[in-house]
Amino acid sequence: MNTMRWLEEGCLELLDQSKLPLEVTYLNCRDHFDVAAAIKRLAVRGAPAIGAAAAYGLVLGAMKIEVYHKEAFIAGVESIARELTATRPTAVNLRWAMDRLLKKLRSTATEDINELRAVLLAEANLIYREDITNNRKLGAYGQALIPVGARILTHCNAGALATAGYGTALGVIRAAHEAGKKISVYADETRPLLQGARLTTWEMLHARIPVTLITDNMAGYLMASGKVDLVIVGADRITANGDVANKIGTYSLAVLAQVHNLPFYVAAPLSTVDLDLASGEEIPIEERESVEVTHLDGRPVAPAGVKVWNPAFDVTPNRLITAIITERGVIRRPYLKNMQEVMSI
Amino acid sequence: MNTMRWLEEGCLELLDQSKLPLEVTYLNCRDHFDVAAAIKRLAVRGAPAIGAAAAYGLVLGAMKIEVYHKEAFIAGVESIARELTATRPTAVNLRWAMDRLLKKLRSTATEDINELRAVLLAEANLIYREDITNNRKLGAYGQALIPVGARILTHCNAGALATAGYGTALGVIRAAHEAGKKISVYADETRPLLQGARLTTWEMLHARIPVTLITDNMAGYLMASGKVDLVIVGADRITANGDVANKIGTYSLAVLAQVHNLPFYVAAPLSTVDLDLASGEEIPIEERESVEVTHLDGRPVAPAGVKVWNPAFDVTPNRLITAIITERGVIRRPYLKNMQEVMSI
């Protein structure tokens, strides 16, 4: 089961995550509009996964640009990159992937448009493959932090489905499981879109890792009851000081973990780090439609017309984070210094 | 709109809260089995409301006891009271109502079974009417604590629907609104059964009190964003030391409120206080079926067979509670002393 797959005829096949776990269906994206639409409606979601999908989206867009000159081609690619970047504001991996492809494009000497297209595809493939490799690396670093028999709480889905494969937070969990550590997992269901209930439990069941589903509001009582040893989540954007934007509810978990003296880990590839932003206050937080909260499967669960606040992410300040697990090792306080050091390797 | 209504022909009409807000339908309970079933499947819910409903359930049961002697009648009533008490373990109001009716029965001099039945009905009516009066009284005490323009977060439904009428936490909110304080409300949707989304928003819309719906996991970010001034919730059982059992998620909110320096109030009638228990650790916490978490409206939202932890309540320790608002005034620390004082008035 792959989150996405590049088909050589010029098509990005995406697993439609909005249908999981009830239906396993695929979307065939043939241009960047298809990919943008899939990202917007969360058929593909998770910061690293939307980075890789957008990279292929840019390749698809570049295939349709009918110009003879390199400059016009680059201008066209830039315009498509802007459109893809605008689909979702919080996860920085999207912009990171676009910047990386554009940089590659600009630094390629050839004037041949078809060769430039091939360069873009090669770079998108590299982003995709590197993401899996990086997840395995951060999984190995992270699993060293997990005690034998640990009972681990996670939020949303930072798994194979949120990445090109293997996963970030779930990558660490997979690596600990593969190391024979006899871990078990509590999965927050993660309202409103239930990525924990729908995706994380599904991944854990497939990997034969013991998993128990809870509603988000049970996490505090779970901790107070001594049923959990540590928390690990993914990230959508990490700022220079180590503040972390992640799925709404992450901040509450981090506060609760600190009050209960539990380690709170963030697992993310360095493509999630945005050194341009000094702190989490600068991260744009996407607010999504109220229908996500008021309806389930198209059916209302609240009175018609009720006002809703629906931020898709929140920001967890660095002081609540025990460590950030990356493909280049585990970063600890002071984050500002240590993150820059790791990024400059 | 009444939560329940006694019909003189010997029938308890219950608003079926499991169908709200989409359908307004009523159940006619003609014996105590009907009432027990309605309590179990949460057609009627909320500690004070199930106390009053069970009182009428006992009256209905007593109507069907065909015996000639007072002792046999009392034994029959006691047996039915045990059945009704067993429907839900956490809210103490159920047991409180049964104890009160049995005490009244035992202290009534007449040997006439029909007169005894009438005494039970009169006492049930008293419980019902007193609950509304008490809510208005605690509302008045509580609203004095609410600043003008306060933005109030509440959890689950501690409203007219959770009581005989007016409400506890929502009673305070109603009283503050009626006092012209220009308050507004954030309602946690309250998974798994969405009493906040379905019932609290509905009550607030009917009362024309501004309300915004959020998912439970947004509460921490709401507080960190400075969008809320205080938290107020109801209670299902309060122990002698002021620990509070209430809907799952209450504990997380109380921790978050303390971390963000926000007052955390509990509003409940004294029928919710259980002086027999020294602390919250002794409160039995009901665990409900996994289907409440894995399914919505009968449709699955999680993979088949996934393990679930589904406690219906949690316990908030007294140290996290700013004050307990009752019909005899606002109780503050030290709760052990002050609660006993108020209870002995």
Interface residues (C-beta under 8 A of the other chain):
Chain A: P21 L22 H155 Y186 D188 E189 T190 R191 P192 L194 A197 R198 T201 W202 L205 P210 V211 T212 L213 I214 T215 D216 N217 M218 A219 G220 Y221 L222 A224 K227 I248 G249 Y251 S252 V255 L256 V259 S290 V293 T294 L296 D297 R299 P300 V301 A302 P303 G305 V306 K307 V308 W309 N310 P311 D314 V315
Chain B: P21 L22 H155 Y186 D188 E189 T190 R191 P192 L194 A197 R198 T201 W202 L205 P210 V211 T212 L213 I214 T215 D216 N217 M218 A219 G220 Y221 L222 A224 K227 I248 G249 Y251 S252 V255 L256 V259 S290 V293 T294 L296 D297 R299 P300 V301 A302 P303 G305 V306 K307 V308 W309 N310 P311 D314 V315
